């Protein structure tokens, strides 16, 4: 009986040690960070949540955007879970930047109605896109997570040679500079 009790205590200690193992050990999983070439393509303007931004065209027509989120963070990518409800296995960490706006002239709680700028370095591949609900594209994709919907992929833009132009005596060298102005 004493052996059974000792064996039971030993099993409980082993199970608790294995069950309490920290899966977020940063050193044993790859971490894909934005590199210098990626940083050039990121929007760096410091949008603040609840900030209202007004855009006006040459006909004095305006749209108003409310900043919902401006976040840059380290995310984790997990493999798919199992049918029995088990979670996936941690594959890697990656950098992500999300800027999300609500179009005040067309408020909605639906994810597809939000304006999103999504930047990601998952699987050591830079990926970015825009969701612009006023753009009449019904084909949606997502970058990393279902709520990160985009309808305009920026992959072709990333690989194009950039040009410069002058507008009102200001020299524009990239779209990210335009978004930061």
C-alpha positions as CSV (number, residue, x, y, z in Angstrom):
1,X,0.0,0.0,0.0
2,X,2.9,2.3,0.8
3,X,4.3,1.7,-2.7
4,X,1.0,2.5,-4.3
5,X,0.8,5.8,-2.4
6,X,4.4,6.7,-3.3
7,X,3.7,5.8,-6.9
8,X,0.5,7.9,-6.9
9,X,2.3,11.0,-5.5
10,X,5.1,10.5,-8.0
11,X,2.6,10.4,-10.9
12,X,0.8,13.5,-9.7
13,X,4.1,15.5,-9.4
14,X,5.1,14.4,-12.9
15,X,1.7,15.2,-14.4
16,X,1.7,18.6,-12.7
17,X,5.2,19.4,-14.0
18,X,4.3,18.5,-17.6
19,X,0.9,20.2,-17.4
20,X,2.4,23.5,-16.1
21,X,5.1,23.6,-18.8
22,X,5.3,27.1,-20.3
23,X,4.7,26.8,-24.1
24,X,5.7,30.5,-24.6
25,X,9.5,29.8,-24.4
26,X,10.6,32.5,-26.8
27,X,14.0,31.0,-27.4
28,X,12.8,27.7,-28.9
29,X,10.6,29.1,-31.6
30,X,11.6,31.4,-34.5
31,X,10.7,35.1,-34.3
32,X,10.2,36.9,-37.6
33,X,10.7,40.6,-37.1
34,X,10.1,43.5,-39.6
35,X,13.4,44.2,-41.3
36,X,14.6,47.5,-42.7
37,X,13.0,46.9,-46.1
38,X,9.7,46.1,-44.4
39,X,9.9,49.2,-42.2
40,X,9.9,51.5,-45.3
41,X,6.5,50.1,-46.3
42,X,4.9,50.5,-42.8
43,X,2.6,53.5,-42.0
44,X,4.4,55.2,-39.2
45,X,1.8,58.0,-38.4
46,X,0.8,57.8,-34.7
47,X,-3.0,57.4,-35.1
48,X,-4.7,57.5,-31.7
49,X,-7.9,55.5,-30.9
50,X,-11.0,57.7,-31.2
51,X,-9.2,60.3,-33.2
52,X,-11.4,61.6,-36.1
53,X,-9.7,62.1,-39.5
54,X,-11.3,64.1,-42.2
55,X,-10.5,63.5,-45.9
56,X,-11.7,66.1,-48.4
57,X,-11.5,66.0,-52.2
58,X,-11.4,68.8,-54.8
59,X,-15.2,69.0,-54.8
60,X,-15.3,69.7,-51.0
61,X,-16.8,66.3,-50.4
62,X,-15.7,64.8,-47.1
63,X,-15.5,61.5,-45.4
64,X,-14.7,61.0,-41.7
65,X,-12.8,58.1,-40.2
66,X,-12.6,57.2,-36.6
67,X,-9.4,55.4,-35.5
68,X,-10.3,52.2,-33.8
69,X,-6.9,50.6,-33.5
70,X,-3.3,51.4,-34.2
71,X,-1.3,48.5,-32.9
72,X,2.1,47.0,-33.5
73,X,2.8,43.8,-31.6
74,X,4.5,40.4,-31.4
75,X,2.0,37.7,-32.4
76,X,2.1,33.9,-32.3
77,X,1.2,31.6,-35.1
78,X,-0.3,28.2,-34.2
79,X,-1.0,25.2,-36.4
80,X,-4.6,24.3,-36.8
81,X,-6.3,22.5,-33.9
82,X,-7.9,19.1,-34.0
83,X,-11.5,18.2,-34.6
84,X,-11.8,17.1,-30.9
85,X,-11.2,20.8,-29.9
86,X,-7.5,20.6,-29.2
87,X,-5.5,23.7,-29.8
88,X,-2.8,24.0,-32.4
89,X,0.9,23.8,-31.8
90,X,3.0,27.0,-31.6
91,X,4.9,27.4,-34.9
92,X,6.6,30.8,-34.6
93,X,6.3,34.4,-33.5
94,X,6.0,37.3,-35.9
95,X,5.7,41.1,-36.0
96,X,2.3,42.5,-36.9
97,X,0.9,46.1,-37.4
98,X,-2.8,46.8,-37.7
99,X,-4.4,50.2,-38.3
100,X,-8.2,50.0,-38.2
101,X,-10.7,52.8,-38.9
102,X,-14.5,53.0,-38.9
103,X,-16.1,55.0,-41.7
104,X,-18.5,57.3,-39.8
105,X,-20.7,57.9,-42.8
106,X,-21.4,54.2,-43.0
107,X,-21.2,52.8,-39.4
108,X,-21.4,49.0,-39.0
109,X,-20.4,46.3,-36.5
110,X,-19.4,44.0,-39.3
111,X,-15.6,43.4,-39.7
112,X,-15.8,43.8,-43.5
113,X,-17.0,47.4,-43.2
114,X,-13.9,48.5,-41.4
115,X,-10.9,50.1,-43.1
116,X,-7.9,48.0,-42.3
117,X,-4.2,48.5,-43.0
118,X,-2.6,45.1,-42.2
119,X,1.2,44.4,-42.2
120,X,2.6,41.0,-41.2
121,X,5.9,39.2,-41.2
122,X,4.5,35.7,-40.5
123,X,6.5,32.7,-41.7
124,X,9.4,35.2,-42.5
125,X,7.4,36.6,-45.4
126,X,6.3,40.3,-45.5
127,X,2.6,40.5,-46.4
128,X,0.4,43.6,-46.4
129,X,-3.0,44.7,-47.6
130,X,-5.9,47.1,-47.3
131,X,-9.5,46.7,-46.7
132,X,-11.4,49.6,-48.2
133,X,-15.2,48.9,-48.1
134,X,-16.0,51.8,-50.5
135,X,-13.9,50.0,-53.1
136,X,-16.4,47.9,-55.0
137,X,-14.5,44.6,-54.6
138,X,-16.5,41.8,-53.0
139,X,-13.6,39.4,-52.9
140,X,-12.1,39.3,-49.4
141,X,-9.0,37.6,-48.1
142,X,-7.4,37.8,-44.7
143,X,-3.9,38.1,-43.4
144,X,-3.2,35.7,-40.5
145,X,-6.5,36.2,-38.6
146,X,-10.1,36.2,-39.8
147,X,-10.8,39.7,-38.5
148,X,-7.8,41.0,-40.5
149,X,-9.8,41.2,-43.8
150,X,-8.3,42.8,-46.9
151,X,-9.8,43.4,-50.4
152,X,-6.7,45.1,-51.9
153,X,-3.4,43.1,-51.8
154,X,-0.3,45.2,-51.7
155,X,2.1,42.4,-52.8
156,X,2.5,43.8,-56.3
157,X,3.1,47.3,-55.0
158,X,5.8,46.0,-52.6
159,X,7.8,44.7,-55.6
160,X,7.4,47.7,-57.9
161,X,10.1,50.3,-58.4
162,X,8.9,53.4,-56.6
163,X,8.7,56.7,-58.4
164,X,8.7,60.2,-57.1
165,X,6.4,63.1,-57.8
166,X,5.9,66.7,-56.6
167,X,2.5,67.9,-55.4
168,X,2.2,71.5,-54.0
169,X,6.0,71.8,-53.8
170,X,6.2,68.6,-51.6
171,X,8.3,65.8,-53.0
172,X,6.5,62.4,-52.4
173,X,8.7,59.3,-52.6
174,X,6.4,56.5,-51.4
175,X,2.8,55.8,-50.5
176,X,3.8,55.3,-46.8
177,X,5.1,58.9,-46.8
178,X,1.7,60.0,-48.2
179,X,-0.1,58.1,-45.4
180,X,2.3,59.6,-42.8
181,X,1.7,63.2,-44.0
